[in-house]
Amino acid sequence: MKYILSSNPFGGVTQRLLKEALEDIDERLNNIEKKVFKTSRVPTTLAQQILILHKLGLLDKIKKMDMSNNQKAKLLSILLNGDIDNTEHYLSHSEDNDAVVHTATNYKFLTKLFKEVELSDLEKKADNELTKLLKEK
């Protein structure tokens, strides 16, 4: 047993010890929930996924493949677990700066992601795009 919370003669367990024990228990429960319920995944939108592929240069490789746009969209929709029509729409507008893919929310997400995975060049570029988008508002 990790915790033995004895009471003092003047009124019970100290608040500090109790707080530390509860915080530790909460952290352990969160870790168990992540493992059991697979909650450690980062939720992303299809637009964010397409933008990530675009900024990594992977989308360009797919676009250069000798396939129709519909086939490319189908391939990506399977990989990204997205709707084929939305995937085709985002794919066709991934390079347009005013497209629905290029939003401040998406670039905030991208900046944070690239920072977390230590892609500093891409983080700076995403942050610059975010700054531009915020100035335009």
C-alpha positions in Angstrom: 0.0 0.0 0.0 1.5 3.3 -1.1 -0.4 5.6 1.3 -0.7 5.3 5.0 -2.5 8.5 6.1 -2.5 8.5 9.8 -4.3 11.2 11.6 -2.6 13.5 14.0 -4.0 13.9 17.5 -5.4 17.3 16.7 -7.8 16.7 13.9 -7.1 14.3 11.2 -4.9 13.9 8.1 -3.0 17.0 7.0 -4.5 18.7 4.0 -1.1 18.6 2.2 -0.8 14.8 2.5 -4.4 14.3 1.5 -4.0 16.6 -1.5 -0.8 14.8 -2.7 -2.4 11.4 -2.3 -5.5 12.5 -4.3 -3.4 14.1 -7.0 -1.4 10.9 -7.4 -4.5 8.8 -7.5 -6.0 11.1 -10.1 -2.9 10.8 -12.3 -2.9 7.0 -12.0 -6.6 6.9 -13.0 -5.9 9.1 -16.0 -3.1 6.8 -17.1 -5.3 3.8 -16.8 -8.1 5.5 -18.7 -5.7 6.4 -21.5 -4.6 2.7 -21.8 -8.1 1.2 -21.5 -10.1 3.7 -23.5 -7.3 4.8 -25.9 -7.9 8.5 -25.1 -4.3 9.5 -25.8 -5.1 10.2 -29.5 -5.0 13.8 -30.6 -8.3 14.6 -32.3 -7.8 16.3 -35.7 -10.1 17.5 -38.4 -9.7 16.3 -41.9 -8.7 19.8 -43.0 -5.9 19.7 -40.4 -4.7 16.3 -41.6 -4.6 17.5 -45.2 -2.7 20.6 -44.1 -0.2 18.5 -42.2 0.4 16.4 -45.3 0.7 19.5 -47.4 3.2 21.2 -45.2 5.3 18.0 -44.9 5.5 17.8 -48.7 3.7 14.4 -48.7 0.6 15.8 -50.4 2.6 16.9 -53.4 3.9 13.4 -53.9 0.3 12.1 -53.9 -0.8 14.8 -56.3 1.9 13.9 -58.7 0.8 10.3 -58.9 -0.7 9.1 -62.2 -4.3 8.8 -60.8 -7.5 10.8 -61.2 -8.3 13.3 -58.4 -11.2 11.1 -57.4 -8.8 8.1 -56.9 -6.4 10.3 -54.9 -9.2 11.4 -52.8 -10.4 7.9 -52.2 -6.9 6.8 -51.2 -6.5 9.7 -48.8 -10.0 9.3 -47.4 -9.1 5.7 -46.5 -5.8 6.7 -45.0 -7.3 9.6 -43.0 -10.6 7.9 -42.2 -12.5 10.8 -43.8 -15.4 11.4 -46.1 -14.3 11.0 -49.8 -16.2 14.2 -50.9 -14.7 16.3 -48.2 -11.3 14.8 -48.8 -11.6 15.7 -52.5 -12.7 19.2 -51.7 -9.8 19.8 -49.3 -7.3 18.2 -51.7 -8.3 20.5 -54.5 -8.0 23.6 -52.2 -5.0 22.6 -50.2 -2.8 25.2 -51.9 -5.3 28.1 -52.0 -4.4 30.6 -49.2 -8.0 31.6 -48.8 -9.4 28.1 -48.7 -11.2 26.5 -45.8 -8.1 24.5 -45.0 -6.0 27.6 -44.2 -7.6 28.9 -41.1 -6.1 30.4 -37.9 -7.4 27.5 -35.9 -5.6 25.0 -38.2 -2.4 27.0 -38.1 -2.5 27.3 -34.3 -2.8 23.5 -34.2 0.0 23.1 -36.8 2.3 25.4 -34.9 1.8 23.5 -31.6 2.2 20.1 -33.4 5.4 21.1 -35.2 6.8 22.4 -31.9 5.9 19.2 -30.0 7.7 17.1 -32.7 10.6 19.5 -32.9 10.2 20.5 -36.6 11.3 24.0 -35.9 11.5 25.2 -39.5 7.9 24.1 -40.1 6.9 25.5 -36.8 8.2 29.0 -37.8 6.5 28.8 -41.2 3.2 27.8 -39.6 3.5 30.5 -37.0 4.2 33.1 -39.8 1.1 32.0 -41.6 -0.9 32.2 -38.4 0.3 35.8 -37.8 -0.7 36.7 -41.3 -4.1 35.2 -40.9 -4.7 37.0 -37.6 -3.6 40.3 -39.1 -6.2 39.9 -41.9 -9.0 39.6 -39.4 
